[in-house]
Amino acid sequence: MNTVEEKWPQIIEHLRVEHELSNVSFSTWIKPLKVYDVINNTVFIMVNMNSSVEYIEKKYLLPLKVCIAEITGEEYEVSFISEDDDRLNEIQNMAVEASQKKRTKSVAERAGLNPKYTFDTFVVGGNNSFAHAVSVAVAESPGQVYNPLFLYGGVGLGKTHLMHSIAHFILDQNPKKKILYVTSETFTNELIESLKNGKSSGNESSMTKFREKYRNIDVLLIDDIQFIIGKESTQEEFFHTFNHLHTSGKQIIISSDRPPRDIETLEARLRSRFEMGMLADISSPDYETRMAILQKKIELDKLEKYNIPLDVIQYIATNIKTNIRELEGSLNKLIALYRLNNNEGTIDISLAAEALKDIISSDNNREVTPELILDIVADHFNISIADLKSKKRNAEIANPRQVAMYLMRTMSTKELSLKAIGAIFGGKDHSTIKYGIEKVESEMETDETLANTVNIIKKKINPA
Ligand SMILES: Nc1ncnc2c1ncn2[C@@H]1O[C@H](COP(=O)(O)OP(=O)(O)OP(=O)(O)O)[C@@H](O)[C@H]1O
């Protein structure tokens, strides 16, 4: 049942009270209305045979629209229909189409894909045209052309975006394809958990489940493979997963921050497997590509309304060279600064300079600041920096927050006192910070999954 249908009794009650409808009006016109369907944000309401659609439309369309928005929190169009309406067939077809679209989308969502990362939103430039071309080829003929496809390149240059694009494309062609996208961190942590559960329960069923999950698929996408380096048991398991899929003609797509030959602790047998398909690198975008990416983002995020002057876009493209995530981040920061000022200032180069101030970082030997740690931890756990700094206590936020505290204490270039860390997290007491840090430290000793995650974040902060 959709939200409008679910909340229909509240919606009409709200209408009755707000518009002071008499009992007669209410029971004559409103009570008999039924939600017929909600399709693409339009609520179709069936009007009783004996009522007049024209009259109800004239008198109640607007009030009802407002009440629906107030009760559901979402804006809908409202359309009244009658049982002998010529449009009924058309509406039913629309409903079927919409539910098919929804199903395809949920297949993509289930596969862990970001809906924004598609080939349509990917800007092709000299830095990525080869990687893009081979990705399209793999998407068109999974398992048949380049297997595995190994995409590599520096931080924030579009590897994940390309991988998701391949997966979306395959699912669009055939929603039944079984696609699994994971980071190597997830693969490792799930393996650790399965081994642990297998040991404690004394049976192998958890490992069997793990293997079923990773082997019973058509396409495996594994992101940031560099993070399984140095872990023998993970490499061993991955080797078998790889062989199983590869010999059955299933497609494997891998990303890494460097080519296989430069991953020192990668076992030779895995390295040779990775090198037997297609290696494609993505390098830093040139100026024209950076401009094109900024323009695309303005279009996709509907930022045209801010009329950002061309010289401001050029200023950002000139100054942020090596990381597309930072390129996008500066545009977001610029808009945020402008809005902070109640949209009253002007978007000019000096505002852009302020936006860039926090973002421009020398890539080598970058200083580890609290802001950098907040940024990377938030990005890693897919939560906002505001949440990290907030007082929310649910585990999804509180645990990453404690990890951030621990990292600030142990990794910051300038040593930070407990009090200083407390100030960053909204004025928390130094004992709270101490507790958080010690909790992470002691849990890392027994919880291998947490230790693995913290180590990966450390490598993201300090990739050397
Ligand atoms: N060619 C491109 N066109 C449009 N957007 C891009 C392009 N390349 C990267 N981006 C955007 O830049 C951001 C970072 O890209 P992505 O996460 O794919 O990088 P990555 O190489 O996987 O980084 P990491 O090494 O951190 O995993 C994303 O928001 C992505 O949409």
Ligand as a Chemical Component Dictionary entry (heavy atoms), coordinates in Angstrom:
data_LIG
# 
_chem_comp.id                   LIG 
_chem_comp.type                 NON-POLYMER 
_chem_comp.pdbx_formal_charge   0 
_chem_comp.three_letter_code    LIG 
# 
loop_
_chem_comp_atom.comp_id 
_chem_comp_atom.atom_id 
_chem_comp_atom.alt_atom_id 
_chem_comp_atom.type_symbol 
_chem_comp_atom.charge 
_chem_comp_atom.model_Cartn_x 
_chem_comp_atom.model_Cartn_y 
_chem_comp_atom.model_Cartn_z 
_chem_comp_atom.pdbx_ordinal 
LIG N1  N1  N 0 34.348 11.160 -15.783 1  
LIG C1  C1  C 0 33.509 11.540 -14.823 2  
LIG N2  N2  N 0 32.353 12.181 -15.117 3  
LIG C2  C2  C 0 31.515 12.596 -14.143 4  
LIG N3  N3  N 0 31.724 12.407 -12.836 5  
LIG C3  C3  C 0 32.838 11.751 -12.473 6  
LIG C4  C4  C 0 33.781 11.295 -13.445 7  
LIG N4  N4  N 0 34.787 10.686 -12.786 8  
LIG C5  C5  C 0 34.495 10.756 -11.484 9  
LIG N5  N5  N 0 33.344 11.401 -11.283 10 
LIG C6  C6  C 0 32.692 11.693 -9.989  11 
LIG O1  O1  O 0 33.715 11.887 -9.019  12 
LIG C7  C7  C 0 33.375 11.293 -7.777  13 
LIG C8  C8  C 0 34.433 10.286 -7.366  14 
LIG O2  O2  O 0 34.412 9.195  -8.267  15 
LIG P1  P1  P 0 34.563 7.666  -7.800  16 
LIG O3  O3  O 0 33.996 7.458  -6.458  17 
LIG O4  O4  O 0 34.079 6.818  -8.900  18 
LIG O5  O5  O 0 36.135 7.595  -7.688  19 
LIG P2  P2  P 0 37.074 6.372  -7.358  20 
LIG O6  O6  O 0 38.139 6.396  -8.394  21 
LIG O7  O7  O 0 36.307 5.131  -7.213  22 
LIG O8  O8  O 0 37.664 6.823  -5.959  23 
LIG P3  P3  P 0 38.268 5.947  -4.733  24 
LIG O9  O9  O 0 39.671 5.656  -5.128  25 
LIG O10 O10 O 0 38.179 6.898  -3.590  26 
LIG O11 O11 O 0 37.443 4.734  -4.579  27 
LIG C9  C9  C 0 32.007 10.665 -7.981  28 
LIG O12 O12 O 0 31.034 11.534 -7.491  29 
LIG C10 C10 C 0 31.885 10.505 -9.481  30 
LIG O13 O13 O 0 30.556 10.579 -9.918  31 
# 
loop_
_chem_comp_bond.comp_id 
_chem_comp_bond.atom_id_1 
_chem_comp_bond.atom_id_2 
_chem_comp_bond.value_order 
_chem_comp_bond.pdbx_ordinal 
LIG N1  C1  SING 1  
LIG C1  N2  SING 2  
LIG C1  C4  DOUB 3  
LIG N2  C2  DOUB 4  
LIG C2  N3  SING 5  
LIG N3  C3  DOUB 6  
LIG C3  C4  SING 7  
LIG C3  N5  SING 8  
LIG C4  N4  SING 9  
LIG N4  C5  DOUB 10 
LIG C5  N5  SING 11 
LIG N5  C6  SING 12 
LIG C6  O1  SING 13 
LIG C6  C10 SING 14 
LIG O1  C7  SING 15 
LIG C7  C8  SING 16 
LIG C7  C9  SING 17 
LIG C8  O2  SING 18 
LIG O2  P1  SING 19 
LIG P1  O3  DOUB 20 
LIG P1  O4  SING 21 
LIG P1  O5  SING 22 
LIG O5  P2  SING 23 
LIG P2  O6  DOUB 24 
LIG P2  O7  SING 25 
LIG P2  O8  SING 26 
LIG O8  P3  SING 27 
LIG P3  O9  DOUB 28 
LIG P3  O10 SING 29 
LIG P3  O11 SING 30 
LIG C9  O12 SING 31 
LIG C9  C10 SING 32 
LIG C10 O13 SING 33 
# 
